[in-house]
């Protein structure tokens, strides 16, 4: 067995052992993973993460819809009625 293969096996065993300890070891009545989850929930505001997640899901759905529709379909309007009225007023002033 070469030295590279032996190093790979040793590092793999160490990584698996660490994973097992993190998921099942007992530190102060909880697993290290549970301690990390509690620290994460305290440090990161869940509502901020939820808003970001919702925004990413909306962007994904928009992109999926844009890719999957046929080329004959007209592009979807993203301009609100108020925005359209404001643009019309600006154009009317310039004429």
Residue pairs with C-beta under 8 A, 6 or more apart in sequence:
21 32
22 31
22 32
22 33
23 31
23 33
24 31
25 31
25 32
27 35
28 35
30 38
65 76
79 87
